[in-house]
Amino acid sequence: MAAIRTAPTEPVGFANVSRALVSVAADLVIGVQRRVVGDDKVRTARDNAWAATLENRAQHEAQAELTREVAAMVARRSLVRAR
C-alpha cells in the first residue's frame, strides 16, 4: 500500500487573508450585480473585449479621418502657394 503524502500546511498570513477577502468581496459584488441587472445583462470578458475592439476601430477611424483632413489642408495650401 502506497503512503499518502499531504501538502505542507502554509501559515495563514496577511496575503492569504487579503486574497480571501478580495475573492469574497468580488463574489458578493457579482452576485448583487446579477440580482440587480439580471443575468442576461451582466457584462462578461467577451462583452468587454468586443466593446474594446469597437472602441479601437472607432479611434483608428477617427485618426484616419484626421489624417485625411490634414492632408487635404496641406494640399490646398500647396495649391494656394503655387499660384
N, CA, C and O of each residue as an XYZ file, in Angstrom:
332
protein
N       0.847     -1.177      0.000
C       0.000      0.000      0.000
C       0.891      1.239      0.000
O       1.836      1.327      0.783
N       0.591      2.190     -0.874
C       1.401      3.398     -1.019
C       1.059      4.391      0.084
O      -0.084      4.504      0.526
N       2.079      5.092      0.503
C       1.869      6.116      1.528
C       1.240      7.349      0.900
O       1.601      7.730     -0.213
N       0.324      7.964      1.586
C      -0.330      9.187      1.108
C       0.404     10.369      1.701
O       0.570     10.481      2.916
N       0.836     11.244      0.818
C       1.536     12.445      1.268
C       0.601     13.636      1.165
O      -0.132     13.771      0.186
N       0.621     14.466      2.130
C      -0.193     15.674      2.108
C       0.720     16.870      1.953
O       1.877     16.841      2.371
N       0.195     17.918      1.353
C       0.974     19.137      1.152
C       1.211     19.794      2.505
O       0.352     19.750      3.385
N       2.369     20.396      2.664
C       2.621     21.086      3.931
C       1.635     22.237      4.109
O       1.293     22.927      3.148
N       1.200     22.431      5.301
C       0.249     23.491      5.603
C       0.981     24.821      5.674
O       1.975     24.965      6.386
N       0.467     25.795      4.919
C       1.069     27.129      4.934
C       0.477     27.925      6.085
O      -0.715     27.818      6.372
N       1.299     28.716      6.737
C       0.735     29.571      7.783
C      -0.183     30.622      7.165
O       0.066     31.125      6.069
N      -1.227     30.931      7.878
C      -2.162     31.942      7.403
C      -1.497     33.290      7.586
O      -1.217     33.714      8.707
N      -1.249     33.952      6.480
C      -0.580     35.240      6.522
C      -1.483     36.338      6.019
O      -2.613     36.094      5.594
N      -0.978     37.537      6.071
C      -1.733     38.709      5.628
C      -2.137     38.586      4.165
O      -3.264     38.919      3.799
N      -1.214     38.104      3.322
C      -1.502     37.993      1.889
C      -2.624     36.987      1.640
O      -3.516     37.242      0.831
N      -2.586     35.859      2.322
C      -3.634     34.851      2.129
C      -4.991     35.359      2.593
O      -6.004     35.126      1.932
N      -5.015     36.039      3.705
C      -6.269     36.591      4.213
C      -6.783     37.673      3.265
O      -7.982     37.749      2.996
N      -5.874     38.509      2.759
C      -6.279     39.568      1.829
C      -6.872     38.979      0.557
O      -7.900     39.453      0.073
N      -6.232     37.949      0.013
C      -6.755     37.298     -1.193
C      -8.139     36.720     -0.946
O      -9.027     36.827     -1.792
N      -8.315     36.111      0.208
C      -9.610     35.523      0.535
C     -10.685     36.605      0.642
O     -11.797     36.428      0.143
N     -10.361     37.715      1.284
C     -11.334     38.801      1.419
C     -11.681     39.411      0.067
O     -12.848     39.701     -0.198
N     -10.689     39.608     -0.786
C     -10.944     40.160     -2.117
C     -11.817     39.204     -2.919
O     -12.730     39.638     -3.622
N     -11.546     37.928     -2.820
C     -12.334     36.931     -3.534
C     -13.790     36.939     -3.065
O     -14.709     36.911     -3.884
N     -13.993     36.976     -1.763
C     -15.358     37.014     -1.226
C     -16.062     38.299     -1.638
O     -17.240     38.271     -1.996
N     -15.359     39.423     -1.591
C     -15.957     40.704     -1.981
C     -16.335     40.693     -3.458
O     -17.403     41.180     -3.827
N     -15.465     40.140     -4.307
C     -15.766     40.073     -5.740
C     -16.986     39.202     -5.993
O     -17.852     39.563     -6.789
N     -17.060     38.063     -5.323
C     -18.229     37.192     -5.472
C     -19.503     37.900     -5.019
O     -20.551     37.756     -5.649
N     -19.420     38.656     -3.943
C     -20.581     39.398     -3.451
C     -21.026     40.447     -4.460
O     -22.218     40.575     -4.741
N     -20.082     41.192     -5.000
C     -20.413     42.243     -5.978
C     -21.037     41.625     -7.224
O     -22.023     42.141     -7.749
N     -20.471     40.535     -7.693
C     -21.025     39.880     -8.881
C     -22.434     39.366     -8.597
O     -23.325     39.487     -9.438
N     -22.633     38.793     -7.415
C     -23.969     38.303     -7.055
C     -24.990     39.427     -6.992
O     -26.111     39.275     -7.476
N     -24.615     40.539     -6.408
C     -25.517     41.700     -6.325
C     -25.798     42.227     -7.724
O     -26.941     42.551     -8.047
N     -24.764     42.316     -8.556
C     -24.952     42.810     -9.921
C     -25.926     41.917    -10.682
O     -26.814     42.414    -11.376
N     -25.765     40.628    -10.557
C     -26.660     39.702    -11.256
C     -28.108     39.869    -10.784
O     -29.033     39.796    -11.592
N     -28.307     40.092     -9.492
C     -29.663     40.272     -8.971
C     -30.265     41.599     -9.411
O     -31.458     41.676     -9.707
N     -29.440     42.646     -9.455
C     -29.960     43.978     -9.778
C     -30.254     44.114    -11.263
O     -31.347     44.546    -11.631
N     -29.307     43.757    -12.127
C     -29.489     43.981    -13.562
C     -29.940     42.740    -14.309
O     -30.389     42.846    -15.450
N     -29.834     41.577    -13.706
C     -30.242     40.339    -14.368
C     -29.052     39.641    -15.004
O     -28.083     40.280    -15.415
N     -29.143     38.323    -15.078
C     -28.042     37.521    -15.625
C     -27.716     37.869    -17.070
O     -26.551     37.849    -17.467
N     -28.744     38.189    -17.864
C     -28.509     38.445    -19.284
C     -27.843     39.791    -19.545
O     -27.356     40.026    -20.651
N     -27.811     40.676    -18.557
C     -27.218     41.997    -18.756
C     -25.866     42.164    -18.073
O     -25.275     43.242    -18.128
N     -25.372     41.110    -17.432
C     -24.068     41.181    -16.774
C     -22.996     41.119    -17.840
O     -23.002     40.227    -18.688
N     -22.072     42.073    -17.796
C     -21.002     42.102    -18.789
C     -20.008     40.983    -18.519
O     -19.639     40.708    -17.378
N     -19.595     40.360    -19.584
C     -18.616     39.285    -19.488
C     -17.302     39.758    -20.081
O     -17.225     40.850    -20.644
N     -16.280     38.945    -19.957
C     -14.991     39.274    -20.562
C     -15.137     39.408    -22.073
O     -14.493     40.257    -22.689
N     -15.983     38.572    -22.670
C     -16.209     38.652    -24.118
C     -16.872     39.985    -24.477
O     -16.497     40.619    -25.464
N     -17.855     40.409    -23.677
C     -18.501     41.706    -23.916
C     -17.494     42.843    -23.810
O     -17.478     43.754    -24.637
N     -16.657     42.778    -22.786
C     -15.639     43.817    -22.601
C     -14.655     43.838    -23.762
O     -14.267     44.908    -24.230
N     -14.252     42.662    -24.226
C     -13.309     42.589    -25.351
C     -13.937     43.150    -26.616
O     -13.279     43.866    -27.370
N     -15.211     42.830    -26.857
C     -15.885     43.337    -28.054
C     -16.028     44.861    -27.981
O     -15.813     45.550    -28.978
N     -16.385     45.383    -26.819
C     -16.500     46.834    -26.656
C     -15.148     47.506    -26.889
O     -15.079     48.565    -27.512
N     -14.087     46.900    -26.396
C     -12.743     47.456    -26.609
C     -12.374     47.408    -28.084
O     -11.746     48.336    -28.594
N     -12.755     46.340    -28.778
C     -12.482     46.231    -30.210
C     -13.209     47.324    -30.974
O     -12.627     47.972    -31.844
N     -14.482     47.529    -30.651
C     -15.249     48.579    -31.333
C     -14.678     49.961    -31.047
O     -14.605     50.805    -31.940
N     -14.275     50.190    -29.808
C     -13.678     51.478    -29.448
C     -12.366     51.682    -30.187
O     -12.075     52.784    -30.652
N     -11.577     50.626    -30.296
C     -10.307     50.708    -31.009
C     -10.535     51.011    -32.485
O      -9.822     51.826    -33.069
N     -11.522     50.361    -33.090
C     -11.846     50.634    -34.501
C     -12.277     52.074    -34.684
O     -11.849     52.735    -35.630
N     -13.119     52.569    -33.789
C     -13.597     53.950    -33.893
C     -12.442     54.931    -33.743
O     -12.390     55.945    -34.439
N     -11.520     54.632    -32.842
C     -10.362     55.504    -32.643
C      -9.478     55.524    -33.893
O      -9.012     56.584    -34.312
N      -9.253     54.355    -34.481
C      -8.445     54.303    -35.703
C      -9.137     55.016    -36.855
O      -8.484     55.685    -37.657
N     -10.440     54.878    -36.939
C     -11.193     55.554    -37.997
C     -11.118     57.072    -37.822
O     -10.943     57.801    -38.798
N     -11.250     57.546    -36.585
C     -11.148     58.983    -36.320
C      -9.745     59.492    -36.640
O      -9.583     60.585    -37.182
N      -8.739     58.697    -36.303
C      -7.358     59.096    -36.601
C      -7.133     59.148    -38.110
O      -6.474     60.061    -38.606
N      -7.672     58.180    -38.838
C      -7.536     58.176    -40.295
C      -8.255     59.380    -40.900
O      -7.744     60.001    -41.832
N      -9.431     59.713    -40.381
C     -10.174     60.880    -40.876
C      -9.383     62.159    -40.638
O      -9.312     63.023    -41.512
N      -8.792     62.279    -39.461
C      -7.985     63.455    -39.162
C      -6.778     63.532    -40.094
O      -6.422     64.612    -40.565
N      -6.159     62.403    -40.357
C      -5.014     62.364    -41.280
C      -5.438     62.814    -42.670
O      -4.715     63.565    -43.325
N      -6.610     62.361    -43.130
C      -7.117     62.780    -44.445
C      -7.405     64.276    -44.471
O      -7.107     64.942    -45.463
N      -7.978     64.815    -43.401
C      -8.280     66.245    -43.350
C      -7.000     67.075    -43.364
O      -6.928     68.092    -44.055
N      -5.997     66.653    -42.611
C      -4.728     67.383    -42.590
C      -4.069     67.313    -43.966
O      -3.524     68.310    -44.441
N      -4.113     66.154    -44.604
C      -3.535     66.012    -45.938
C      -4.253     66.923    -46.934
O      -3.614     67.524    -47.798
N      -5.567     67.027    -46.817
C      -6.333     67.905    -47.708
C      -5.972     69.367    -47.462
O      -5.856     70.146    -48.408
N      -5.791     69.746    -46.181
C      -5.395     71.126    -45.871
C      -4.015     71.436    -46.441
O      -3.801     72.517    -46.990
N      -3.099     70.519    -46.317
C      -1.741     70.714    -46.845
C      -1.796     70.826    -48.362
O      -1.100     71.655    -48.950
N      -2.612     70.003    -48.993
C      -2.735     70.051    -50.451
C      -3.323     71.386    -50.895
O      -2.847     71.978    -51.863
N      -4.356     71.866    -50.198
C      -4.950     73.165    -50.553
C      -3.937     74.290    -50.369
O      -3.850     75.200    -51.194
N      -3.179     74.220    -49.290
C      -2.177     75.257    -49.026
C      -1.094     75.247    -50.098
O      -0.607     76.303    -50.502
N      -0.716     74.052    -50.561
C       0.283     73.947    -51.610
C      -0.245     74.554    -52.909
O       0.509     75.198    -53.638
N      -1.544     74.356    -53.210
C      -2.137     74.936    -54.400
C      -2.163     76.460    -54.318
O      -1.909     77.137    -55.315
N      -2.469     77.008    -53.138
C      -2.522     78.465    -52.967
C      -1.139     79.046    -53.130
O      -0.993     80.096    -53.756
N      -0.131     78.416    -52.598
C       1.255     78.894    -52.716
C       1.767     78.796    -54.145
O       2.596     79.608    -54.557
N       1.288     77.815    -54.910
C       1.746     77.623    -56.266
C       1.214     78.716    -57.208
O       1.767     78.939    -58.285
N       0.172     79.370    -56.801
C      -0.427     80.416    -57.671
C       0.378     81.621    -57.672
O       0.030     82.595    -58.340
